């Protein structure tokens, strides 16, 4: 953390003699502050002219407008504008925001100072990296990704010597990368020594606002797709890989950012594929990596049930007749599945039993335990589950006593 001088003007006068020595061939280490010395070493190697305004690489207006539409940039401008309300119009400073490329996307301040800054090439759309404007607060903050002040003759270009500048980087907490740099500039004699602390506080406020906005986005994503994660078996994440919902409630906060049709390896999940949804992604295990379980629905005997592999043998889960009928109907429907109305018609002969259908499916899932997560919703379907129906050796299940005695119209249609 940099300490701030008692008098910016006094520190600027001290740097003036050092600047001339460095331009005469002495080491930039004479500046004393390593952050300034490192910047001058980089700029000298680039061969920029210290006695003129070097080209600022302005971006076209359409590109600038597009950058202003970035959600993080617009939020940063809003917070900065409120934080410096009144201060920037007092005639003492210019407040600005540069994006991660060093492009000035926004500035505000008293008209006279804005004009002076523009004369030095400091205007919206201009690029203020070290490679275009020499040693300056924005360029150094971008290069070292740290809070910095550049006072008077510490600037490389002569046109900037009369300025005191303090800048602080702003990080995008969604990506961990630098998002922008907030900067305050003004005439060295008029700037308060605590200007740098104010800039850092404002940058912290911007990051806090971005964090709140991100949490709200995850909440909206979770609310919009809540029925889908309830099926189990996949993650719900945003575009940056932050987890909005994990059905197993694992302590997994983030995965690599999803890309269309590109598999990703997730600890505890294995190889997975992303599926785009509004506002984010559903992440499922890649088909074929983990073979779907094989389950046998047995309709012979006094009571129907399912047999599932367990160790070297099998385990039997007894089912009620109604639950067995649901599994038969879902097996016949295949991948297309059945919505609530269709399943109601298959069980009761009309679509008016939606409440009873939902309750029976819930009880069936509970009876099947872990296998219950393989029954998808909207529509109801068997998902990643190989179900075989049998009524004993040499017999068609459609002709067994269970099917013949069922009152479910869907089973009667299956027989025919």
N, C-alpha and C positions, 0 to 999 in steps of 0.2 A: 504494500500500500504506500503510495507516495505521500510525503508530508508537504504541506503547502507553505510558501514563504510568507513572512510578515508583510513584505511589500513587493508585489509583482513588478512594479516599476524599477525598484532597486535591483531585483534579480535580472531583469531585462538589460539593464546597463552593464552588469557584470558579464553577461553573455556576449555583449557586443565585441569586446576585445578578443574573446576566445574565438568568435566566429571568424574574424579577420585572420587570426593565426591559422585556423584550420583551412581556410580557403588559400592560404599561402603555402600549404603543404604539411602543416603539423598534424599530429594524430587527433582524431575526434575525441579521444579519451579526455582531452583537456576540458570538455564540457562538464566533467565531474559526474553528472548523472548518467548511469549506464544506458538507460532507455533512450536518451538523446544521442549518446555516442553511437549506439548500434544503428539508429536510424540514419545518422549522417554517413556512416560507413556504407550503408546500403545505397544511399542516394548518390554519393560520390562515385560509386562504381557504375551507376547508370549514366553518368555524364550529363546530367541536367544543368542548364545554365542558371546560376544563382542570381543573375542580374536582370532577368526578364521574366515575364509571365509565360511559363511553359504551356503548351497546348493542354487543355483540360478534358479532351475527348468527350464532348457533350453527346448525350443520347437523344434520339428523335423524340418529339413530343408524344407520339403514339406509344413508344416504349416506356416513357416516364409515366404515362397514364396507366399502363398495364401494371407497372410496379406499385403504383399507389393502390391498386385494387387488392394487393396481397393482404390477407386478413391480419397477419401479424404487424405489417407496416402501418395499416390504417389504425389499429389499436394503439400502437406506439405513438403515433401522431396525436391521437385524441388525449392520451394521458399526458404527454409532454406539453401540449397546448394549455391544458388545465393547470399543470404544475407551475408553469412560468407565466400564468396570466397576470398581466400588469407589469411584471419585471421586465419582459422583453420590450414593452412599449415605453419604458421610462427613458429611453435614449441611451442606456448604458451597455446594452448587449444585443447580440443576434443569437437566437436559438435555432438549431437546425438538426435534421435527422438525415443520415446517409445510410443506404442499404449495404448489404454485405459486399457489394462490388465497389463501394466508395462513391456511389452516385448520390448527389444531394437530391432527395425526393421532397423535402419540405423545409421551409425556413420562415421565421417570423422575427419581427423586431421593429424598432423605430425606423421611419423612412430614411433619415439621413445616414444611419449606419448601414442599412440595407444597400443603399447606393454605393457607399464606400466599399462594402464587401463585394458587390458586383463588379466594381472597377478592378478588383484583384482576381476576377474570374470565379467568385464564389456566388453561384446562382443555381436555381433549380435545373437539374439535368447535367450539371458539370460533374466531372469525376475528380475526387480528391484523395486518391491513393498516393503513396510515396513516389510511385513511378511517374505520376503526372504532375504533382504539385510539390514534390520534395518533402522535407520534414515538416509535418503539420500534425495537429492533434488527431484529426480523423484518420489520416494515413497511418500514424504510429499505433493508434488503438486497434486498427484493423490488422496490422502486421504482427503486433505482439499480443493482441487480444487481451488488453489490460487497460485499466483507467490511467489516463496520462494528462499532463498539462504541458503545453509548449509556450514559452514566454519570450516575447520580443525577438532578440537576435538568435534564439535557438531555432527559429524558423530558417529554412534553407533559402527561400526566395526573398529578395530584398523587399518586395512589395508587402510582405507579411510581417515585417519586423515590428511595426507599431501595434501589433495585436497580442492579446493574452487569450489563449484558447485552452479549454478543458473539455475532455471527451471521455465517455464511458461506454463500453460495449454492452449490447443487449443480446442475450442468448434466447434462442427459440427452445424452450424446454421440451417441446415435442421431439426435436431432432438432436438436441445437444449442441447444435452448431450456432455460430454467430449469426444473428439476424440483422442487426443494424448498429449504428453508433450514434449516440446522442451527444451533441456538442454545443457549448456556449462560448461565444467569442465577443471580445470587446476591446476598446483601447486600454492598453496596459495601465495607465495612471488611474483609470476609472473603475477597474474591476476589483471586486471584493476578494480577499484571500480565500474565503469560504465558498467561492463559486464552484470549485471542484467537488466539494462535499454535496452541494445542492444537485449537481449533475448526477452524481452517483445515486443519490436518494431517488431522483426521478427515474433513473434507469431501473432501480430495484422495484419501483412502483409499476413500471411497464411490465417487467417479468412476472410480478404478482398478478397483474391483470391477465396476461397471457395464460398463466396457470389456471386461473378461475375459468376463463373461456374454454380451455381444453377440458376441464372437468365437466363443465356443462355439456360440451359436445358428446363426451362419453355417456353421460346420463341420457341425453336425447337418443343416442344410438341404441343404448340398452332398452329404453322404453319403446322405441319404434320396432324393434325386432325381438321383444321379450318372448312371444310365442315360439320363435324358432329355437333359441337356446334351451327352452324348456324340454325340447326333444332330447337333449343330451348329445354327447358325441362330437361336439365341435366348439371352437372358440369364436367369439365375436370381437373383432379388433377394428381400430380406425386406420386411416391411410398410413400412419406412421408406425403401426404395429402395436400401439398401446391397447391392452386388453380391457374391453368394456364388460365382458362376461365370460366366465369360465364355469361350466356346470359342475366341475369337480371342486371348485373353490381352492385350487392350488395357488401357492404364492408366486404366480407367474404374472409379472407386470407388463412385459413387453417381449415381442418377437421381432425378427427382421421384417422390415416393411414389405407387405405383400406386393407381388407383381402378377399380372394376368397370366394364367397358364404356367406359372413357374412354381415348381414344388419347393417346399422349404422344410428343413429338418427342425423339429421342435422337441426339446427335452421332455421326456415323459409321454410324447405323442408319436414320435417317429416321423416318417415322411408324410407331409400333408400338402393339399392343394387348396388355393384360395378361390372363393366364389364371391363375385362382386354383389353387394347390396347397397342401397342408398345410404351414403354417409360412412361406409366402411366395408368390411369383408367378413365372410364366414369362412373359417378354416377347418377343413375336414381331413381326416386321414385319407391318404391316397388309396384308392381301390386297388386291390391286388397285393398290397404290401402285407396286410394282415388278413388272411382268409376269413370270410364271414363264417360264423359258427353254423354247424349243421344240426338241425333240430327235427325230431320226428314227432308228428302229432298222431297218436294212436287212438283210433276210434273203436277198436275191438275191446272186449272185456266189459265189466260192469260199469266202469266210469272212464270217460276220456281223460287223457293226460299227455304231456309232452316228455320226451326223453332227450336229455342233453348229455354230451360227453363229460365225464368226470374221471380224471386220472386214466386208468386202464379200462374202466368200464363206463357205465351210464348211470344217470340219476333220473328219477321220474318225478315230475311235478303234476299232481292231480289238478284237474280243471273242472269247473261247473259246466253243464251242457251249454249254457249261454256263451261262456267264454270260448269253448271249443267251436261253437258256431261262428263267432267273430273271426277266429283264426282261419277257419275254412273260407269265409267270404273274402278276407284279405288275401289269402293265397290265390284264390280264383281271380281276383281283380288284378293281381300282378303289380307291376311298377306304377301303373296309373293310379292305383289306390281308389278309395271311396271317400267322398265327403260325408259330412254328418247326415245329410238328408238321404243319400244313397244307402248308407249303412243302416239307417233307421228303416228304410223300405225293405232292405234285405232281411232284417230281423223281425219286423212287425207288420210289414205289408203296406206301410205308408210313411210319409216323411215327418209325421207329427210327434216323434218321440226323441227329439234332439237331446233333452235333458237326461233321459234314461240312457241313451247311447253314450254320452260323455261319461256318465257315472260308471257304466259297465267297462268302458275302455280303461278308465282309471283303475278300477279294481283288477282288471286283467293285467295291467302293467305291474301292479303291486304283487300279484300272485306269481308273476314270472321273475321277479327280482331284477337282477342285472339285465336279463334278456328283455325286460319290459322297455328299456331304452331303445330297443330296435323297432318299436312300433312308432312310426312317425305320425305327425299331425298335419292337417291342412294340405292335402287330404290324409286320412288315415291310410297307412301303408306299411308293409314289412320292409325295413331298410337294413341293408347289409346283413341279411338273415336268409339262410337256405332252409326252407321248411318243406319237409316231405310228409305227405298224409298217407297213412296205411291203415288197413282194416284186417291185417293178417295175411299170411302167405296165400297167394293165388286168388285173392279177392280184390275187386275194384272197390275203392272206398265209397264211390257214388252209390253202390248197391248194398252197403252194410246196414245193419239194423238201426244204428244211430241216425244216419241220414234219412232213412225211410220214416223213422218215427219223429223227426224234427218238425216243429210247427213253423220254422222260419221259411218264408217264401223264397229267400235267396238260395237256400239249400235245395228246395224243390226244383228251382230252375237249373241248378248245377246238375242235378240228377238227369234232367231231360237233355 
